[in-house]
Amino acid sequence: MIKQLGYIILVCLSISFSGFAQKDSLATVFLGQKEKAVLQQEQKDLNFQKFFFKALQQKAIGNFDKAITALEKCKNINDGDKAVYFELSKNYVELEKYEEAEAYIKKGLEKDTENLFMLQLLKEIYNKQSNFKEALEIQKIISERKPHSQLDLVILYIKNNQVDNARQLLIDLEKKGMLSANLLPFKKSLLEGTVLSPVANAASKPVEEQTIEELKFTYKSNKSFNVLKQLLLKLSAKKHFLALERYSNEAIELFPAQPLVYLMNAKALNQKKEYRNALEVLQMGLDYIVDDILLEANFYEQMSLSYKGMSQNIKASKFYNKAITLRQKKS
């Protein structure tokens, strides 16, 4: 009886130790996985910091394209970081690519709607695009939080031809004893009614001499092909491909018999790696070319890029050679 009792106790102890061993093994696996996840997150954080500081360094020495590349890597690691969107926007402003700058600063503001620095940058971008209406709305928000920024508000009222609002603002500031020295010249000219809209000069310049922002302003009231042509060519030269796509899409609707607008649209699409769409646009535009060898050569060059992007190297070489042959004929 005693032997049987001892045997039972021994079995029970064996089962208990086995259970403890299994639990200990599971705990070890769990802790190992947790430690691995922590290490992976730490590595991500280190990579993020490395690329972010690299972006700041590249921006400081004027390598804005390289800064953007580093920031894109940051975004791939953490696409919810508002500082990345802020820096991307600033770099695109330096490259005068205002469409991209606007898109990124708006993404940043989605993360932090009250961020004053990002609001100021968005206002600056709107100003550079001659979008004074939107710039005014942003400046109103800024001025509520920064009363000493009223000069910018006065200027934007003037740019929007809201002279009465500018005049009233100056009167209110004077009553409150907040009329700073830099606003006094505006007070005199406004009260005398001699203020002219600062954007009026753009339309008086020949379109060939206007900047991209001036051409955009001119185009709002003068949708002629000549204005649009100059705008497309300058957007292409500055590599503002998002804006180029938008304006060339509109151009195709307005001037469907002008081959240049198809070329500009395809150029933007090729840059976006939408090679098949670019090729379709180019094939449509070719039908409208009449006795313009250089324009035809440019079409073939873009077709070559489209085919190359689609890994159709034989066709890419064929159209590249066509472009070379036509240019040689012209020379």
C-alpha positions as CSV (number, residue, x, y, z in Angstrom):
1,M,0.0,0.0,0.0
2,I,2.8,2.3,1.0
3,K,4.6,1.5,-2.3
4,Q,1.5,2.3,-4.3
5,L,1.1,5.6,-2.6
6,G,4.7,6.5,-3.3
7,Y,4.2,5.7,-6.9
8,I,1.1,7.9,-7.2
9,I,3.0,10.8,-5.6
10,L,5.9,10.4,-8.0
11,V,3.6,10.4,-11.0
12,C,1.8,13.6,-9.8
13,L,5.1,15.3,-9.3
14,S,6.3,14.4,-12.8
15,I,3.1,15.8,-14.3
16,S,3.4,19.0,-12.3
17,F,7.1,19.6,-13.3
18,S,6.2,18.9,-17.0
19,G,3.4,21.5,-16.9
20,F,5.8,24.1,-15.3
21,A,8.4,23.3,-18.0
22,Q,5.8,23.9,-20.8
23,K,4.7,27.2,-19.3
24,D,8.3,28.3,-18.9
25,S,9.0,27.5,-22.5
26,L,5.9,29.5,-23.7
27,A,7.0,32.4,-21.6
28,T,10.5,32.3,-23.1
29,V,9.0,32.4,-26.6
30,F,6.7,35.3,-25.8
31,L,9.5,37.3,-24.2
32,G,11.7,36.5,-27.2
33,Q,9.1,37.8,-29.7
34,K,8.5,40.9,-27.6
35,E,12.2,41.6,-27.4
36,K,12.5,41.1,-31.2
37,A,9.6,43.6,-31.8
38,V,11.2,46.1,-29.5
39,L,14.6,45.8,-31.3
40,Q,12.9,46.1,-34.7
41,Q,11.1,49.3,-33.6
42,E,14.3,50.7,-32.2
43,Q,16.0,50.1,-35.5
44,K,13.2,51.8,-37.4
45,D,13.6,54.8,-35.1
46,L,17.3,54.9,-35.7
47,N,16.9,54.7,-39.4
48,F,14.2,57.5,-39.3
49,Q,16.6,59.8,-37.4
50,K,19.5,59.0,-39.7
51,F,17.5,59.9,-42.9
52,F,15.9,62.9,-41.3
53,F,19.2,64.4,-40.2
54,K,20.6,63.6,-43.6
55,A,17.7,65.6,-45.2
56,L,18.4,68.6,-43.0
57,Q,22.1,68.4,-43.9
58,Q,21.4,68.2,-47.7
59,K,18.8,71.1,-47.4
60,A,21.4,73.2,-45.6
61,I,23.8,73.0,-48.5
62,G,21.2,73.4,-51.2
63,N,20.8,69.8,-52.3
64,F,17.0,69.9,-52.2
65,D,16.5,66.9,-54.4
66,K,18.7,64.7,-52.2
67,A,16.9,66.1,-49.1
68,I,13.6,65.1,-50.6
69,T,14.9,61.6,-51.3
70,A,15.9,61.2,-47.7
71,L,12.6,62.5,-46.5
72,E,10.7,60.0,-48.7
73,K,12.6,57.3,-46.9
74,C,11.5,58.8,-43.6
75,K,7.9,58.8,-44.8
76,N,8.2,55.1,-45.7
77,I,9.2,54.3,-42.2
78,N,6.6,56.6,-40.5
79,D,4.0,58.2,-42.8
80,G,2.3,59.9,-39.8
81,D,5.1,62.2,-38.9
82,K,4.1,65.9,-39.5
83,A,7.7,67.1,-39.4
84,V,8.5,65.0,-42.5
85,Y,5.6,66.6,-44.4
86,F,6.7,70.1,-43.3
87,E,10.3,69.5,-44.5
88,L,9.1,68.0,-47.8
89,S,7.0,71.1,-48.4
90,K,9.9,73.4,-47.6
91,N,12.2,71.6,-50.0
92,Y,9.7,71.7,-52.8
93,V,9.2,75.5,-52.2
94,E,13.0,75.9,-52.7
95,L,12.7,74.0,-56.0
96,E,9.7,76.3,-56.9
97,K,7.5,73.2,-57.2
98,Y,4.6,74.8,-55.5
99,E,1.9,72.2,-56.3
100,E,3.9,69.5,-54.6
101,A,4.8,71.9,-51.7
102,E,1.1,72.7,-51.2
103,A,0.1,69.0,-51.2
104,Y,2.6,68.1,-48.5
105,I,2.0,71.0,-46.2
106,K,-1.7,70.2,-46.3
107,K,-0.9,66.6,-45.3
108,G,1.1,68.0,-42.4
109,L,-1.8,70.2,-41.3
110,E,-4.1,67.2,-41.3
111,K,-1.9,66.0,-38.5
112,D,-1.8,69.3,-36.7
113,T,-4.4,71.8,-37.8
114,E,-3.3,74.6,-35.5
115,N,0.4,74.5,-36.3
116,L,1.4,78.1,-36.8
117,F,4.6,77.4,-38.7
118,M,2.9,75.2,-41.2
119,L,0.1,77.7,-41.7
120,Q,2.6,80.4,-42.4
121,L,4.3,78.2,-45.0
122,L,0.9,77.4,-46.7
123,K,0.2,81.1,-46.9
124,E,3.7,81.6,-48.5
125,I,3.0,78.9,-51.0
126,Y,-0.4,80.5,-51.9
127,N,1.3,83.8,-52.4
128,K,3.9,82.4,-54.7
129,Q,1.1,80.8,-56.8
130,S,-0.7,84.2,-56.9
131,N,-3.6,82.5,-55.1
132,F,-4.2,85.6,-52.9
133,K,-7.7,84.6,-52.0
134,E,-6.6,81.5,-50.2
135,A,-3.6,83.2,-48.8
136,L,-5.9,85.8,-47.2
137,E,-8.0,83.2,-45.5
138,I,-4.9,81.6,-44.0
139,Q,-3.5,85.0,-42.9
140,K,-6.8,85.8,-41.1
141,I,-6.2,82.7,-39.0
142,I,-2.6,83.6,-38.4
143,S,-3.4,87.2,-37.4
144,E,-5.8,86.0,-34.7
145,R,-2.9,84.3,-33.0
146,K,-0.2,86.8,-34.0
147,P,-1.7,90.3,-33.7
148,H,1.7,91.8,-34.8
149,S,1.3,90.1,-38.3
150,Q,-1.4,92.6,-39.3
151,L,0.9,94.1,-42.1
152,D,0.6,90.9,-44.1
153,L,-3.2,91.0,-43.6
154,V,-3.4,94.5,-44.9
155,I,-1.2,93.6,-48.0
156,L,-3.4,90.6,-48.8
157,Y,-6.6,92.7,-48.5
158,I,-5.1,95.0,-51.1
159,K,-4.0,92.1,-53.3
160,N,-7.6,90.9,-53.3
161,N,-8.9,94.3,-54.1
162,Q,-10.5,94.6,-50.7
163,V,-9.3,98.1,-50.1
164,D,-12.2,99.0,-47.8
165,N,-11.3,96.0,-45.5
166,A,-7.7,97.1,-45.4
167,R,-8.7,100.7,-44.6
168,Q,-11.0,99.6,-41.8
169,L,-8.4,97.3,-40.3
170,L,-5.9,100.2,-40.1
171,I,-8.5,102.4,-38.5
172,D,-9.3,99.7,-35.9
173,L,-5.6,99.1,-35.2
174,E,-5.1,102.8,-34.7
175,K,-8.0,103.0,-32.2
176,K,-6.4,100.2,-30.2
177,G,-3.0,101.8,-30.3
178,M,-1.6,98.9,-32.3
179,L,-0.7,100.7,-35.5
180,S,3.0,99.9,-36.0
181,A,5.5,102.1,-37.9
182,N,5.5,99.8,-40.9
183,L,1.8,100.3,-41.3
184,L,1.9,104.1,-41.4
185,P,2.7,104.3,-45.2
186,F,-0.3,102.1,-45.9
187,K,-2.6,104.2,-43.7
188,K,-1.8,107.4,-45.6
189,S,-2.2,105.9,-49.1
190,L,-5.4,104.0,-48.1
191,L,-7.1,107.0,-46.6
192,E,-6.2,109.0,-49.7
193,G,-7.6,106.3,-51.9
194,T,-4.4,105.9,-54.0
195,V,-3.7,102.2,-53.5
196,L,-3.4,100.1,-56.7
197,S,-3.7,96.3,-56.8
198,P,-0.1,94.8,-56.8
199,V,-1.2,92.1,-59.2
200,A,-2.3,94.5,-61.9
201,N,1.2,94.7,-63.3
202,A,1.4,91.1,-64.4
203,A,-1.2,91.4,-67.2
204,S,0.6,94.5,-68.6
205,K,3.9,92.5,-69.3
206,P,4.4,90.5,-72.5
207,V,3.5,86.8,-71.8
208,E,7.0,85.7,-72.8
209,E,8.5,87.8,-70.0
210,Q,6.0,86.7,-67.3
211,T,7.0,84.3,-64.5
212,I,5.0,81.1,-63.9
213,E,3.0,82.7,-61.1
214,E,2.3,85.7,-63.3
215,L,1.2,83.5,-66.2
216,K,-1.1,81.6,-63.9
217,F,-2.7,84.9,-62.8
218,T,-3.0,86.1,-66.4
219,Y,-4.5,82.7,-67.5
220,K,-7.4,83.1,-65.1
221,S,-8.7,86.1,-67.1
222,N,-7.1,85.3,-70.5
223,K,-7.4,81.6,-71.5
224,S,-5.7,82.1,-74.9
225,F,-3.5,79.5,-76.4
226,N,-0.5,81.8,-76.4
227,V,-0.7,82.3,-72.6
228,L,-1.3,78.6,-72.0
229,K,1.6,77.7,-74.3
230,Q,4.0,79.9,-72.4
231,L,2.8,78.5,-69.1
232,L,3.2,74.9,-70.2
233,L,6.7,75.5,-71.6
234,K,7.9,77.2,-68.4
235,L,6.3,74.5,-66.2
236,S,8.1,71.9,-68.3
237,A,11.4,73.8,-68.1
238,K,11.2,74.1,-64.3
239,K,10.1,70.4,-64.1
240,H,6.9,71.3,-62.3
241,F,5.3,68.1,-63.5
242,L,2.2,67.9,-61.3
243,A,1.2,71.4,-62.5
244,L,2.2,70.5,-66.0
245,E,-0.2,67.6,-66.1
246,R,-3.1,69.6,-64.7
247,Y,-2.7,72.5,-67.1
248,S,-2.0,70.3,-70.1
249,N,-5.2,68.2,-69.4
250,E,-7.2,71.5,-69.5
251,A,-5.3,72.5,-72.6
252,I,-6.3,69.4,-74.5
253,E,-9.9,70.1,-73.7
254,L,-9.6,73.8,-74.8
255,F,-7.3,73.3,-77.8
256,P,-7.6,69.7,-79.0
257,A,-6.0,70.5,-82.4
258,Q,-2.7,71.9,-80.9
259,P,-0.1,69.1,-80.9
260,L,2.1,70.8,-78.3
261,V,-0.5,70.3,-75.5
262,Y,-0.4,66.5,-76.1
263,L,3.4,66.6,-75.9
264,M,3.4,68.4,-72.6
265,N,0.7,66.1,-71.2
266,A,2.7,63.0,-72.2
267,K,5.9,64.5,-70.7
268,A,4.2,64.8,-67.4
269,L,2.7,61.3,-67.6
270,N,6.1,59.8,-68.4
271,Q,7.6,61.5,-65.3
272,K,4.8,59.8,-63.3
273,K,5.7,56.5,-64.9
274,E,2.3,56.3,-66.5
275,Y,4.0,55.1,-69.7
276,R,1.0,53.5,-71.4
277,N,-1.2,56.6,-70.9
278,A,1.6,58.8,-72.2
279,L,2.0,56.7,-75.3
280,E,-1.8,57.0,-76.0
281,V,-1.7,60.7,-75.7
282,L,1.4,61.0,-78.0
283,Q,-0.3,58.8,-80.7
284,M,-3.3,61.2,-80.6
285,G,-1.2,64.3,-80.8
286,L,0.9,63.1,-83.7
287,D,-2.1,63.4,-86.0
288,Y,-2.1,67.2,-85.6
289,I,1.5,67.8,-86.5
290,V,1.9,69.7,-89.8
291,D,5.4,70.6,-91.2
292,D,7.1,70.9,-87.8
293,I,10.1,68.5,-87.8
294,L,11.5,69.5,-84.4
295,L,8.1,69.0,-82.7
296,E,7.7,65.6,-84.4
297,A,11.2,64.7,-83.1
298,N,10.2,65.6,-79.6
299,F,7.1,63.4,-79.9
300,Y,9.3,60.5,-81.0
301,E,11.7,61.1,-78.1
302,Q,8.9,60.9,-75.6
303,M,7.5,57.8,-77.3
304,S,11.0,56.2,-76.9
305,L,10.9,57.0,-73.2
306,S,7.4,55.5,-72.9
307,Y,8.5,52.3,-74.6
308,K,11.6,52.1,-72.5
309,G,9.6,52.5,-69.4
310,M,7.4,49.6,-70.5
311,S,10.6,47.5,-71.1
312,Q,10.0,47.4,-74.9
313,N,13.6,48.3,-75.8
314,I,13.4,47.5,-79.5
315,K,10.6,50.0,-80.0
316,A,12.3,52.4,-77.7
317,S,15.4,52.4,-79.9
318,K,13.3,52.6,-83.1
319,F,11.6,55.9,-82.0
320,Y,14.8,57.3,-80.5
321,N,16.5,56.8,-83.8
322,K,13.6,58.5,-85.6
323,A,14.0,61.5,-83.4
324,I,17.7,61.7,-84.1
325,T,17.1,61.4,-87.9
326,L,14.6,64.2,-87.9
327,R,16.9,66.5,-85.9
328,Q,19.7,65.8,-88.3
329,K,17.5,66.8,-91.2
330,K,16.6,70.0,-89.5
331,S,20.2,70.9,-88.9
